[in-house]
Amino acid sequence: MIQRLIILFITLIISTQVMSQQWSIEYPLDENETAYFIVGDMSGEYNYSIGYKMNKMTGVTHPVALCIDEEGFYKDKVYDDIVTKGFFCCAMGLDDGNLFVAARCGDNESDEIYEKLWVAIINTDLEIINDNYLYLEHPYISFGYTMHVLMDNKDEIVVVCQITDDIPQEINAHYDYAFYKMNTECDLLNYSYLENVSRNCNITDFTLVPNTDLYAVFGNGMRPNGVETIFYVDENLNYRYSDIIDNANNYPNLLYPEFMCVD
């Protein structure tokens, strides 16, 4: 169980982009294992943090989740009986107090290939309500680290992930994007692959454009020059266009953590 989590310092700044909910919280489990929380969300009166447990001897990771209620009581759970290796990459709180989570995972502990995506709805006891495995199609062989999720205007869950047909540990591995749309039972409704000709393609955030059915993807560009910072995908998960600067009035009064130090 977790003995202590102390956030020492957080700087928040006003941004025209959307709210980031990523951090890094590290705590030791025992002599050989450490847990890392890297992302989270709030659902009702519950705060969730998710990430992974790492074995320092083998380097193998397993998804781990933490749920804290408003009185400060908490539960934590490692999903090593479900995922051979992998870790949670994104989370989204739901109106009923539950949490949607997505983890990249793989079946071979000896490589760095994560060939499937585990998506699930978990409750405040961190039990699985619904779940599903999403698999990559040829020629893609692995999911990347970057992953974001949102709820659209039809109460459907949309996830965007990095995917690659390269060996992931290679420097400058080429990444494309995969988009998945599902319901709250984790049934897959639609998906698409979007080829990105830029090698530097980390996604910083993912949101709905107000009063439209477009999704805005913040990050590096969809062109060889890598300049564009925003591109748009329609409700059918098809690429529409990219731009250098978005309209700041679309995303008013939003904050994101610029710096965080955790002990």
C-alpha positions as CSV (number, residue, x, y, z in Angstrom):
1,M,0.0,0.0,0.0
2,I,1.0,3.5,-0.5
3,Q,2.6,5.2,2.5
4,R,2.8,8.8,1.3
5,L,2.3,11.0,-1.7
6,I,3.6,14.6,-1.3
7,I,3.4,17.2,-4.1
8,L,5.9,19.9,-3.2
9,F,5.5,22.4,-6.0
10,I,3.1,23.1,-8.9
11,T,3.2,26.1,-11.2
12,L,0.1,26.7,-13.2
13,I,0.1,29.1,-16.2
14,I,-2.7,30.4,-18.4
15,S,-2.7,28.8,-21.8
16,T,-4.7,28.9,-25.0
17,Q,-4.5,25.1,-25.2
18,V,-6.4,22.6,-23.2
19,M,-5.9,21.4,-19.7
20,S,-3.0,18.9,-19.2
21,Q,-3.5,16.3,-16.6
22,Q,-0.1,14.7,-16.7
23,W,2.5,14.5,-13.9
24,S,5.0,12.2,-12.5
25,I,4.7,10.7,-8.9
26,E,7.1,8.1,-7.8
27,Y,7.0,5.9,-4.7
28,P,8.7,2.7,-3.8
29,L,6.7,-0.5,-3.3
30,D,9.5,-2.7,-2.0
31,E,13.2,-3.2,-2.6
32,N,12.8,-4.2,-6.3
33,E,9.6,-2.5,-7.4
34,T,8.5,1.2,-7.8
35,A,5.2,2.6,-8.8
36,Y,4.9,5.7,-11.1
37,F,1.7,7.7,-11.6
38,I,1.8,9.6,-14.8
39,V,-1.8,10.8,-15.5
40,G,-5.2,11.0,-13.8
41,D,-8.6,12.6,-13.6
42,M,-11.4,13.4,-11.2
43,S,-14.8,11.7,-11.3
44,G,-17.4,13.1,-8.9
45,E,-15.9,13.1,-5.4
46,Y,-13.0,10.8,-6.4
47,N,-9.5,11.5,-7.6
48,Y,-7.8,8.9,-9.7
49,S,-4.2,8.6,-10.6
50,I,-2.9,5.9,-13.0
51,G,0.4,4.7,-14.3
52,Y,2.6,1.6,-13.9
53,K,4.6,-0.6,-11.5
54,M,8.1,-1.4,-12.6
55,N,10.3,-4.3,-11.5
56,K,13.8,-2.8,-11.3
57,M,15.4,-6.2,-11.8
58,T,13.5,-7.2,-15.0
59,G,12.3,-3.8,-16.3
60,V,8.8,-5.2,-16.8
61,T,5.9,-2.9,-16.1
62,H,2.3,-3.5,-15.2
63,P,-0.6,-1.0,-15.0
64,V,-1.4,0.4,-11.6
65,A,-4.3,2.7,-10.4
66,L,-5.0,4.7,-7.3
67,C,-8.4,6.1,-6.2
68,I,-8.7,8.7,-3.4
69,D,-12.1,9.9,-2.0
70,E,-12.8,13.4,-0.6
71,E,-11.9,12.3,2.9
72,G,-8.5,11.2,1.9
73,F,-9.1,7.4,2.0
74,Y,-7.6,5.5,-0.9
75,K,-7.4,2.2,-2.7
76,D,-4.7,1.0,-5.1
77,K,-4.5,-1.9,-7.5
78,V,-2.0,-3.5,-9.9
79,Y,-3.4,-5.2,-13.0
80,D,-0.6,-7.7,-13.4
81,D,-3.1,-10.6,-13.7
82,I,-4.6,-9.0,-16.8
83,V,-1.7,-7.4,-18.6
84,T,1.6,-9.4,-19.2
85,K,3.5,-6.1,-19.6
86,G,2.4,-2.5,-20.1
87,F,1.1,0.6,-18.4
88,F,-1.8,3.0,-18.3
89,C,-1.3,6.0,-20.6
90,C,-4.6,8.0,-20.3
91,A,-7.7,8.4,-18.1
92,M,-11.0,10.2,-18.2
93,G,-13.5,10.6,-15.3
94,L,-17.1,9.7,-16.0
95,D,-20.3,11.2,-14.5
96,D,-21.1,8.1,-12.5
97,G,-17.9,8.2,-10.5
98,N,-16.2,5.6,-12.6
99,L,-13.1,6.1,-14.7
100,F,-12.2,5.2,-18.3
101,V,-8.6,4.0,-18.7
102,A,-6.4,2.9,-21.6
103,A,-3.1,1.0,-21.4
104,R,-0.7,-0.1,-24.1
105,C,0.3,-3.7,-23.5
106,G,2.2,-6.6,-25.0
107,D,2.6,-10.3,-24.6
108,N,6.4,-10.7,-24.7
109,E,8.3,-9.4,-21.7
110,S,11.6,-9.6,-23.5
111,D,10.9,-6.8,-26.1
112,E,9.6,-3.3,-26.3
113,I,6.7,-4.0,-28.6
114,Y,3.2,-3.2,-27.3
115,E,0.9,-4.7,-29.9
116,K,-2.5,-4.1,-28.3
117,L,-4.5,-1.5,-26.4
118,W,-6.4,-2.5,-23.3
119,V,-9.4,-0.2,-22.6
120,A,-11.6,-0.5,-19.6
121,I,-14.1,1.2,-17.3
122,I,-13.1,0.8,-13.6
123,N,-15.1,1.7,-10.5
124,T,-14.1,3.4,-7.2
125,D,-13.0,0.0,-5.9
126,L,-10.8,-0.2,-9.0
127,E,-12.7,-3.3,-10.2
128,I,-13.3,-3.7,-14.0
129,I,-16.8,-2.9,-15.2
130,N,-16.2,-3.3,-18.9
131,D,-13.1,-3.8,-21.0
132,N,-11.8,-4.7,-24.4
133,Y,-8.6,-5.3,-26.3
134,L,-7.8,-3.4,-29.5
135,Y,-5.2,-4.8,-31.9
136,L,-3.1,-3.2,-34.5
137,E,-3.3,-4.1,-38.2
138,H,-0.4,-4.7,-40.6
139,P,2.0,-3.0,-41.0
140,Y,1.9,-1.5,-37.6
141,I,3.5,-3.4,-34.8
142,S,3.4,-1.3,-31.6
143,F,1.6,1.5,-29.8
144,G,3.7,4.4,-28.7
145,Y,3.7,6.2,-25.3
146,T,1.6,9.2,-26.2
147,M,-2.2,8.7,-25.8
148,H,-5.2,11.0,-25.1
149,V,-8.9,10.6,-24.6
150,L,-12.1,12.6,-24.7
151,M,-15.9,12.3,-24.6
152,D,-17.6,13.6,-27.7
153,N,-21.0,15.2,-28.2
154,K,-22.7,11.8,-28.5
155,D,-21.3,10.5,-25.2
156,E,-18.9,8.3,-27.1
157,I,-15.3,7.8,-26.0
158,V,-12.5,8.8,-28.5
159,V,-8.9,7.8,-28.0
160,V,-5.9,8.9,-30.1
161,C,-2.6,7.0,-29.9
162,Q,0.8,6.9,-31.5
163,I,1.5,3.8,-33.5
164,T,4.6,2.6,-35.4
165,D,5.8,0.0,-37.9
166,D,9.4,0.5,-36.7
167,I,11.1,-1.1,-33.7
168,P,10.1,1.3,-30.9
169,Q,13.5,1.5,-29.2
170,E,15.2,2.8,-32.4
171,I,16.0,6.5,-32.2
172,N,13.7,8.7,-34.3
173,A,11.2,5.8,-34.9
174,H,8.5,6.9,-37.2
175,Y,5.0,7.3,-35.6
176,D,1.6,7.6,-37.1
177,Y,-1.7,8.0,-35.3
178,A,-4.6,5.7,-34.5
179,F,-8.0,6.9,-33.6
180,Y,-10.6,4.7,-31.8
181,K,-14.2,5.5,-31.0
182,M,-16.1,3.3,-28.5
183,N,-19.2,3.4,-26.2
184,T,-19.1,3.3,-22.5
185,E,-19.2,-0.5,-22.6
186,C,-15.9,-0.4,-24.4
187,D,-17.4,-1.8,-27.7
188,L,-15.4,-0.5,-30.7
189,L,-17.6,1.7,-32.9
190,N,-15.1,3.0,-35.4
191,Y,-11.3,3.5,-35.9
192,S,-8.9,5.0,-38.4
193,Y,-5.2,5.2,-39.0
194,L,-3.7,8.6,-40.0
195,E,-0.3,8.6,-41.6
196,N,2.0,11.3,-40.4
197,V,5.1,12.1,-42.6
198,S,6.8,13.9,-39.7
199,R,9.0,11.8,-37.3
200,N,8.5,14.3,-34.5
201,C,4.9,13.9,-33.8
202,N,4.1,13.9,-30.0
203,I,0.6,14.9,-29.2
204,T,0.3,17.4,-26.4
205,D,-3.5,17.5,-26.1
206,F,-6.8,16.4,-27.7
207,T,-10.1,18.2,-27.5
208,L,-13.4,18.9,-29.1
209,V,-13.7,22.2,-31.0
210,P,-16.7,24.0,-29.4
211,N,-19.9,24.1,-31.4
212,T,-18.5,21.7,-34.0
213,D,-18.0,17.9,-34.6
214,L,-14.3,18.4,-35.1
215,Y,-11.6,17.1,-32.8
216,A,-8.5,19.3,-32.4
217,V,-5.2,17.5,-32.0
218,F,-2.4,19.7,-30.5
219,G,1.2,18.8,-31.2
220,N,3.7,18.6,-34.0
221,G,2.6,19.0,-37.6
222,M,1.2,16.8,-40.3
223,R,3.7,18.2,-42.9
224,P,7.3,17.4,-43.6
225,N,8.4,20.8,-42.2
226,G,6.9,19.9,-38.8
227,V,5.7,23.5,-38.2
228,E,1.9,23.1,-37.9
229,T,0.9,22.7,-34.2
230,I,-2.8,21.8,-34.7
231,F,-4.7,19.4,-37.0
232,Y,-8.3,18.5,-37.1
233,V,-10.2,15.2,-37.4
234,D,-14.0,14.9,-38.1
235,E,-16.6,12.8,-36.3
236,N,-15.8,9.9,-38.7
237,L,-12.2,10.0,-37.6
238,N,-11.0,11.4,-41.0
239,Y,-8.2,14.0,-41.3
240,R,-9.6,17.4,-42.3
241,Y,-6.8,20.0,-42.3
242,S,-3.9,21.5,-40.2
243,D,-3.1,25.0,-39.1
244,I,-0.3,26.8,-37.4
245,I,-2.3,28.9,-34.9
246,D,-5.7,28.1,-33.6
247,N,-8.3,30.7,-32.4
248,A,-7.4,31.3,-28.8
249,N,-11.1,32.3,-28.1
250,N,-12.1,28.6,-28.6
251,Y,-10.3,27.6,-25.4
252,P,-10.6,30.4,-22.8
253,N,-9.3,30.4,-19.2
254,L,-7.6,27.1,-19.2
255,L,-4.6,26.0,-17.1
256,Y,-2.0,23.4,-17.4
257,P,1.0,22.4,-15.2
258,E,4.2,23.8,-16.4
259,F,6.5,22.4,-13.7
260,M,5.9,19.8,-10.9
261,C,8.3,18.4,-8.3
262,V,7.3,15.4,-6.3
263,D,8.9,13.6,-3.4
